[in-house]
Amino acid sequence: MTLTGKKIGFGITASFCTLPEILEPIKKLIDLGADVYPVVSNDVLNFSSRFHDKDDFLANLSEITGKSIISTTAEAEPMGPSNPMDIMVIAPATGNTIAKLAGGIWDTAVLTGAKAALRNNTPVLLALFSNDSLGVNGVNIMKLYNTKNIYFVPFGQDDPFKKPTSMTADLSKLTEAVLSSLEGKQIQPSIISKH
């Protein structure tokens, strides 16, 4: 398994409880030879949470990837014409990001990176982390599931009894999902049991 020479845009949105977990999959992609370009949403750039310190997180992300953080739509725009990626990963992909992507709203650096990938006919891989996946956002997820060049990291209900509409991706499957998406295939099973 190798990703040597593959350019991966890696978008990170504000599922704050997931941010401490996201650095390990990025390291794995880099270990497999990928060139990872970190892209963050406005909230990831500007806010700390009880789960993370934003300055530490951003410093670690930049150090691991060896790249400056892309945080504006102007910085992300070249990912389309002049510096195209082989794939755009969004992990975690929040319900807000999913809804905007489904509606064609490109108002953050992460969404601009996704737009660039779709424009270039390359894959966008989503690692869903949303408390309303089986609620109002369900229609957006299914719309994207059936959209050309959009793929999902396998996901399932993370706490069906306390949070019955919440679903999250299995980050241990992210690398395998990247490889599958680069081949134009949705990794299966895509909806899994996590309970």
C-alpha positions in Angstrom: 0.0 0.0 0.0 1.5 3.3 -1.1 0.4 6.9 -1.6 3.8 8.0 -2.9 3.4 11.2 -4.9 -0.2 11.7 -4.1 -1.3 15.2 -3.1 -4.0 15.2 -0.5 -5.9 18.3 0.6 -6.9 17.5 4.1 -9.8 19.7 5.3 -10.5 19.9 9.1 -13.8 21.3 10.4 -15.0 22.0 13.9 -16.0 18.7 15.4 -13.9 19.8 18.3 -14.1 16.5 20.2 -12.6 14.8 17.2 -9.6 17.1 16.6 -7.2 15.3 19.0 -7.9 12.0 17.0 -7.3 13.5 13.6 -3.5 13.9 13.6 -2.8 10.2 13.7 -4.6 9.4 10.4 -2.7 12.3 8.8 0.6 10.9 10.0 -0.3 7.5 8.5 -1.0 9.1 5.1 2.3 10.9 5.2 4.1 7.6 6.3 2.6 6.0 3.1 4.2 8.7 1.0 1.4 11.3 0.6 2.0 15.0 0.4 -0.7 16.4 2.8 -1.9 20.0 2.5 -3.7 21.1 5.7 -6.9 23.2 5.3 -8.9 24.4 8.3 -12.3 26.0 8.7 -12.7 29.4 10.4 -13.8 27.8 13.7 -10.8 25.4 13.8 -8.5 28.4 13.1 -10.1 30.7 15.8 -11.4 28.7 18.7 -10.1 26.4 21.4 -12.4 24.0 23.2 -12.4 21.8 26.3 -10.9 19.1 24.0 -8.0 21.0 22.5 -5.9 24.2 22.4 -6.1 25.8 19.0 -2.6 27.1 18.9 -1.1 23.7 19.9 -3.3 21.9 17.4 -2.4 24.2 14.5 1.3 24.1 15.4 1.2 20.3 15.5 -0.7 20.1 12.2 1.8 22.4 10.5 4.8 20.5 11.9 3.4 17.0 10.9 2.6 18.1 7.4 5.6 20.4 6.9 3.2 22.9 5.4 1.6 26.2 6.3 -2.1 26.0 7.2 -4.5 27.0 4.5 -7.3 28.9 6.2 -8.9 31.3 3.7 -10.8 30.8 0.5 -8.1 32.8 -1.3 -5.4 30.4 -0.1 -7.5 27.4 -1.0 -8.5 28.6 -4.5 -5.2 27.5 -6.2 -6.1 23.9 -5.3 -8.3 24.1 -8.4 -6.3 25.3 -11.4 -2.7 25.8 -10.4 -2.0 23.3 -7.5 -4.6 20.5 -8.0 -4.9 17.8 -5.4 -5.3 14.1 -6.2 -8.0 13.9 -3.5 -9.7 16.2 -1.0 -10.4 14.7 2.4 -12.6 16.4 4.9 -12.2 14.9 8.4 -14.0 15.6 10.5 -16.8 16.7 8.2 -19.5 18.3 10.4 -23.2 18.5 9.7 -22.8 22.2 8.9 -20.1 21.4 6.3 -22.2 18.5 4.9 -25.2 20.8 4.5 -23.2 23.5 2.8 -21.5 21.0 0.5 -24.9 19.5 -0.5 -26.2 23.0 -1.2 -23.2 24.2 -3.2 -22.1 26.8 -0.6 -18.3 27.4 -0.9 -17.7 29.9 1.9 -14.8 28.4 3.8 -11.3 27.3 2.8 -12.3 23.6 3.4 -15.4 23.9 1.1 -13.4 25.8 -1.5 -10.9 22.9 -1.5 -13.9 20.5 -2.1 -15.2 22.7 -4.9 -11.7 22.6 -6.5 -11.6 18.8 -6.3 -15.0 18.4 -7.9 -14.2 21.0 -10.5 -11.1 18.9 -11.4 -13.1 15.7 -11.4 -11.1 14.3 -8.5 -12.5 12.6 -5.4 -13.8 14.2 -2.2 -13.7 11.9 0.8 -15.9 12.8 3.8 -15.4 11.5 7.4 -18.8 12.3 8.8 -19.1 13.5 12.5 -22.6 14.9 13.0 -25.1 14.8 15.8 -28.0 15.2 13.3 -27.0 12.6 10.7 -30.3 10.7 11.2 -32.1 14.0 11.8 -32.5 17.0 9.5 -29.1 16.4 7.9 -29.9 12.9 6.7 -31.2 14.2 3.4 -27.9 16.0 2.8 -25.8 12.9 3.5 -27.9 10.8 1.1 -27.7 13.5 -1.5 -23.9 13.5 -1.3 -23.7 9.7 -1.1 -25.2 9.7 -4.6 -23.1 12.5 -6.0 -20.3 11.8 -8.4 -16.8 11.9 -7.0 -18.0 12.1 -3.4 -17.1 9.2 -1.1 -17.5 8.4 2.6 -15.3 6.9 5.3 -17.4 4.1 6.8 -19.7 5.6 9.5 -22.3 4.5 12.0 -24.2 5.4 15.1 -21.8 6.2 17.9 -24.3 6.2 20.8 -27.7 5.1 19.6 -29.4 5.4 22.9 -28.1 8.7 24.3 -27.7 10.3 20.9 -30.0 8.4 18.5 -29.4 10.7 15.5 -25.6 11.0 15.8 -23.3 9.2 13.4 -19.5 9.3 13.2 -16.8 7.9 10.9 -14.4 5.1 11.8 -11.1 7.0 11.4 -9.2 3.6 11.4 -10.7 3.1 7.9 -9.6 6.5 6.6 -6.5 5.4 4.8 -8.3 2.5 3.2 -11.1 4.8 2.2 -8.6 7.2 0.6 -7.1 4.4 -1.5 -10.6 3.2 -2.5 -11.7 6.7 -3.4 -8.6 7.2 -5.6 -9.8 4.2 -7.6 -13.3 5.7 -7.9 -14.9 3.2 -5.5 -16.9 3.7 -2.3 -15.3 1.5 0.4 -17.8 -1.1 1.7 -19.6 -1.5 3.9 -20.1 2.2 4.1 -22.6 2.1 6.9 -21.3 0.1 9.9 -22.2 -0.8 13.4 -20.1 1.1 15.9 -22.1 0.1 19.0 
